[in-house]
């Protein structure tokens, strides 16, 4: 593993003046109209342009991105490349979730190696947590990591487990909740997570919903199913904006949806495709303190920034 030099990569900026509805089901949904949309290819890996899979931001708006070449890439607040490093291993698959911890370290859900890898901010491995399994403290396809305001870490897993585990700041296991199914409190691919005001918001991808839990893993409620206009289609990631709204990226619909904390749909942007206002099977999103949205536009092999 090594730390690579930063690279400048091409970008294309599009000023958006209007949006069309993204489909019949969304004809009555409020539409978001960004001031600007910028599309960028991520730095090449040899002769190829990899696809981004996950993004997150730090308090100073530094952007961290995972791609399917097994790299962690770091960009400044304007999307300029700063540095990059490789995962310890990536022959059997690549990671899907990344989180900047309160101590400044970077936690990566190393999905296909069934572990969490913690790096410092320049890419040196600090520790590896877990091994393949379904016991407490083991992992089976971990896909996301987040931290609450007390330093507890939550890791979501799909596959046989379809669960969430909670750890303390030293990565000691505290509790496990979930299980496969479509009933309240059960999951079919729990993916991105957000912590806010004592609640854990989790996108339950194949159940097309957002589930809400307290810090002890107790089910609270379901969002995203209130009426047909707010239905989700394979939500893969979720972020909390500085406006205290929930922003969801939908892998199946190729769009961003904005919800209140109570689950009211406030707006949508995008559709499936490769055009200026479209996304191809997007996997992740993040929002910085300036309310700029960053999207891992996976199938289109690009990073998209949206200024609202």
C-alpha positions as CSV (number, residue, x, y, z in Angstrom):
1,X,0.0,0.0,0.0
2,X,1.3,3.4,-0.8
3,X,0.2,7.0,-0.9
4,X,-0.1,8.3,-4.4
5,X,0.3,11.9,-5.6
6,X,-2.7,14.0,-6.3
7,X,-3.9,14.4,-9.9
8,X,-5.9,17.0,-11.6
9,X,-8.8,15.5,-13.5
10,X,-11.2,16.8,-16.1
11,X,-14.6,18.3,-15.3
12,X,-17.6,19.4,-17.1
13,X,-19.9,22.0,-15.5
14,X,-23.6,22.4,-16.5
15,X,-25.8,25.2,-15.2
16,X,-29.2,23.8,-14.7
17,X,-32.1,26.0,-15.4
18,X,-35.0,23.6,-15.3
19,X,-35.7,19.9,-14.7
20,X,-38.2,17.6,-16.3
21,X,-40.1,15.0,-14.2
22,X,-38.3,11.8,-14.0
23,X,-41.2,9.5,-14.8
24,X,-44.9,9.0,-14.5
25,X,-44.7,8.0,-10.8
26,X,-42.9,11.3,-10.1
27,X,-45.1,13.7,-12.1
28,X,-46.6,15.2,-8.9
29,X,-43.4,15.1,-6.9
30,X,-41.6,18.4,-6.1
31,X,-38.6,18.8,-8.3
32,X,-35.2,20.2,-7.1
33,X,-33.6,22.8,-9.3
34,X,-29.9,23.1,-8.7
35,X,-27.9,26.2,-9.5
36,X,-25.1,24.1,-11.0
37,X,-24.2,20.5,-11.7
38,X,-20.6,19.4,-12.2
39,X,-19.5,16.0,-13.5
40,X,-15.9,14.7,-13.1
41,X,-14.1,11.6,-14.0
42,X,-12.1,10.2,-11.1
43,X,-8.3,9.7,-11.5
44,X,-7.4,6.9,-13.8
45,X,-5.9,3.5,-12.6
46,X,-3.5,2.6,-15.3
47,X,-5.4,2.8,-18.6
48,X,-8.9,2.6,-17.0
49,X,-11.2,5.0,-15.3
50,X,-12.6,3.2,-12.3
51,X,-16.2,3.6,-11.0
52,X,-16.8,5.4,-7.7
53,X,-18.8,3.5,-5.0
54,X,-19.0,5.6,-1.8
55,X,-18.3,9.1,-0.7
56,X,-18.2,11.0,2.6
57,X,-17.0,14.4,3.8
58,X,-15.0,15.5,6.8
59,X,-15.9,18.6,9.0
60,X,-13.6,20.8,6.8
61,X,-15.4,19.5,3.7
62,X,-12.5,17.3,2.5
63,X,-14.0,14.6,0.4
64,X,-13.1,10.9,0.7
65,X,-14.1,8.5,-2.1
66,X,-13.9,4.7,-2.6
67,X,-13.7,3.2,-6.1
68,X,-13.9,-0.2,-7.6
69,X,-10.1,-0.2,-8.2
70,X,-9.7,-0.7,-4.4
71,X,-8.6,2.8,-3.7
72,X,-9.3,5.6,-1.2
73,X,-9.2,8.9,-3.0
74,X,-9.1,12.3,-1.2
75,X,-10.2,15.6,-2.7
76,X,-10.4,19.1,-1.4
77,X,-13.6,21.0,-1.0
78,X,-13.6,22.0,-4.7
79,X,-13.1,18.4,-5.9
80,X,-9.4,18.7,-6.6
81,X,-7.4,15.6,-6.0
82,X,-5.1,15.6,-3.0
83,X,-3.9,12.1,-2.4
84,X,-4.9,8.4,-2.7
85,X,-4.0,5.0,-1.3
86,X,-4.8,1.4,-1.9
87,X,-6.8,-1.0,0.3
88,X,-4.5,-3.7,1.9
89,X,-6.1,-6.3,-0.5
90,X,-8.6,-6.1,-3.3
91,X,-8.2,-9.2,-5.4
92,X,-11.6,-10.7,-4.4
93,X,-13.6,-7.4,-4.3
94,X,-13.7,-3.8,-3.2
95,X,-15.1,-1.8,-0.2
96,X,-18.4,-0.1,-0.2
97,X,-18.5,2.2,2.8
98,X,-16.4,4.9,4.3
99,X,-16.6,7.2,7.4
100,X,-14.4,9.9,8.8
101,X,-14.3,9.3,12.6
102,X,-14.2,12.0,15.2
103,X,-10.5,11.1,16.0
104,X,-9.6,12.0,12.4
105,X,-9.1,8.4,11.3
106,X,-10.9,6.9,8.3
107,X,-13.0,3.7,8.7
108,X,-13.7,1.6,5.6
109,X,-16.2,-1.2,5.4
110,X,-14.0,-3.7,3.5
111,X,-16.9,-5.6,2.2
112,X,-15.5,-8.6,0.5
113,X,-12.9,-9.2,3.2
114,X,-15.5,-9.1,5.9
115,X,-13.8,-6.5,8.1
116,X,-13.4,-2.8,8.9
117,X,-10.1,-1.3,8.1
118,X,-9.1,1.9,10.0
119,X,-6.6,4.3,8.3
120,X,-5.0,7.5,9.5
121,X,-5.7,10.5,7.1
122,X,-2.7,9.7,4.9
123,X,-3.5,6.1,4.4
124,X,-1.5,4.1,7.0
125,X,-3.4,1.2,8.4
126,X,-4.1,1.7,12.1
127,X,-6.0,-1.5,12.7
128,X,-8.3,-4.1,11.2
129,X,-11.5,-5.2,13.0
130,X,-13.4,-8.4,12.5
131,X,-13.3,-11.6,10.4
132,X,-15.8,-13.5,8.3
133,X,-18.7,-14.9,10.3
134,X,-22.0,-14.1,11.9
135,X,-21.1,-14.1,15.5
136,X,-20.9,-10.9,17.6
137,X,-18.0,-8.8,16.3
138,X,-17.7,-10.9,13.1
139,X,-18.8,-9.5,9.8
140,X,-20.5,-10.8,6.7
141,X,-20.4,-8.4,3.8
142,X,-20.2,-5.1,5.8
143,X,-21.3,-2.1,3.6
144,X,-21.4,1.0,5.8
145,X,-19.8,2.5,8.9
146,X,-21.0,5.5,10.9
147,X,-20.3,7.1,14.3
148,X,-22.7,8.6,16.8
149,X,-22.1,11.7,18.9
150,X,-20.6,9.6,21.7
151,X,-18.1,7.8,19.6
152,X,-20.0,4.6,19.2
153,X,-19.6,3.0,15.7
154,X,-22.4,1.2,13.8
155,X,-21.7,-1.3,10.9
156,X,-24.3,-2.5,8.6
157,X,-24.1,-5.9,6.8
158,X,-26.0,-7.7,4.1
159,X,-25.8,-11.3,2.9
160,X,-26.7,-13.9,5.5
161,X,-26.7,-11.5,8.4
162,X,-28.7,-8.5,7.2
163,X,-28.0,-6.8,10.5
164,X,-26.4,-3.8,12.2
165,X,-23.7,-4.1,14.9
166,X,-22.8,-1.4,17.5
167,X,-19.3,-1.0,18.9
168,X,-17.7,1.4,21.4
169,X,-14.8,3.7,20.3
170,X,-12.3,0.9,21.0
171,X,-14.3,-1.4,18.7
172,X,-15.6,-3.6,21.5
173,X,-18.9,-5.2,20.5
174,X,-22.0,-3.7,22.3
175,X,-25.1,-5.1,20.6
176,X,-26.5,-6.5,17.4
177,X,-29.9,-5.9,15.9
178,X,-31.9,-6.7,12.7
179,X,-32.2,-9.9,10.7
180,X,-33.4,-10.8,7.2
181,X,-37.0,-10.0,6.3
182,X,-39.5,-7.3,5.4
183,X,-41.1,-6.7,8.8
184,X,-40.4,-3.6,10.9
185,X,-36.9,-3.9,12.3
186,X,-35.8,-6.5,9.7
187,X,-33.7,-5.8,6.6
188,X,-33.0,-6.8,3.1
189,X,-29.6,-5.2,2.5
190,X,-29.2,-2.5,5.1
191,X,-26.9,0.0,3.5
192,X,-26.1,3.7,4.2
193,X,-26.8,5.1,7.7
194,X,-27.2,8.5,9.4
195,X,-27.1,9.4,13.1
196,X,-29.0,12.4,14.3
197,X,-30.5,13.5,17.7
198,X,-30.5,10.0,19.2
199,X,-31.8,8.3,16.1
200,X,-30.2,6.0,13.6
201,X,-31.7,6.3,10.1
202,X,-30.9,3.3,7.8
203,X,-31.7,2.8,4.2
204,X,-33.2,-0.7,3.8
205,X,-32.4,-1.1,0.1
206,X,-34.4,-4.0,-1.2
207,X,-37.3,-3.2,1.1
208,X,-37.4,0.3,-0.5
209,X,-37.6,2.2,2.8
210,X,-35.8,4.1,5.5
211,X,-35.9,2.5,9.0
212,X,-35.4,4.5,12.2
213,X,-33.9,3.0,15.4
214,X,-32.7,4.4,18.7
215,X,-29.2,4.1,19.9
216,X,-30.0,0.7,21.6
217,X,-31.1,-0.8,18.3
218,X,-34.8,-0.5,19.1
219,X,-37.1,0.0,16.1
220,X,-38.8,3.4,16.1
221,X,-40.6,3.8,12.7
222,X,-40.4,3.4,8.9
223,X,-40.0,6.4,6.5
224,X,-40.4,6.4,2.7
225,X,-43.7,4.5,2.5
226,X,-46.1,7.2,3.5
227,X,-47.7,7.6,0.0
228,X,-46.9,6.6,-3.6
229,X,-45.1,9.9,-4.5
230,X,-42.5,9.3,-1.8
231,X,-41.8,5.7,-2.6
232,X,-38.1,4.7,-2.9
233,X,-36.5,2.4,-5.4
234,X,-33.4,0.6,-4.0
235,X,-32.1,3.3,-1.8
236,X,-28.4,2.7,-1.3
237,X,-27.2,5.6,0.8
238,X,-28.4,8.4,3.0
239,X,-26.9,11.7,4.3
240,X,-28.0,14.4,6.7
241,X,-27.7,17.9,5.2
242,X,-27.0,21.2,7.1
243,X,-30.7,21.9,6.6
244,X,-31.5,19.0,8.9
245,X,-33.1,17.1,5.9
246,X,-32.4,13.5,4.8
247,X,-31.0,13.1,1.4
248,X,-31.2,9.6,-0.2
249,X,-29.6,8.2,-3.3
250,X,-31.7,5.7,-5.1
251,X,-29.7,3.0,-7.0
252,X,-32.8,1.7,-8.8
253,X,-34.3,5.1,-9.8
254,X,-31.1,7.0,-10.6
255,X,-32.1,10.0,-8.5
256,X,-31.7,11.9,-5.3
257,X,-34.7,12.3,-2.9
258,X,-34.9,14.8,-0.1
259,X,-37.0,14.1,2.9
260,X,-37.8,15.8,6.2
261,X,-36.9,14.0,9.4
262,X,-40.6,13.0,9.6
263,X,-40.5,11.3,6.2
264,X,-42.2,14.0,4.0
265,X,-40.9,14.1,0.5
266,X,-39.5,17.6,-0.2
267,X,-38.0,17.2,-3.6
268,X,-36.3,15.0,-6.2
269,X,-33.6,15.4,-8.8
270,X,-32.4,13.0,-11.6
271,X,-33.4,9.9,-13.5
272,X,-31.7,6.8,-14.8
273,X,-29.2,7.4,-17.7
274,X,-26.0,9.1,-18.7
275,X,-27.1,12.6,-19.4
276,X,-26.4,15.8,-17.6
277,X,-29.2,15.4,-15.0
278,X,-29.0,11.6,-14.8
279,X,-27.3,8.9,-12.8
280,X,-26.4,5.3,-13.6
281,X,-26.9,2.9,-10.6
282,X,-25.5,5.5,-8.1
283,X,-24.2,3.9,-4.9
284,X,-23.4,6.7,-2.6
285,X,-23.8,10.4,-1.7
286,X,-22.5,12.9,0.8
287,X,-23.3,16.5,1.7
288,X,-20.8,19.1,2.9
289,X,-21.4,22.1,5.1
290,X,-22.1,24.3,2.1
291,X,-25.0,22.1,1.1
292,X,-23.2,20.8,-1.9
293,X,-24.2,17.2,-2.7
294,X,-21.6,14.8,-4.0
295,X,-22.8,11.6,-5.8
296,X,-20.9,8.5,-6.7
297,X,-22.4,8.0,-10.2
298,X,-21.2,4.5,-10.4
299,X,-22.2,3.1,-13.8
300,X,-21.3,6.4,-15.5
301,X,-17.8,6.3,-13.9
302,X,-18.0,9.9,-12.6
303,X,-18.2,12.0,-9.5
304,X,-21.0,14.5,-9.6
305,X,-21.3,17.7,-7.5
306,X,-24.6,19.5,-7.2
307,X,-24.9,23.0,-5.9
308,X,-28.4,23.9,-4.6
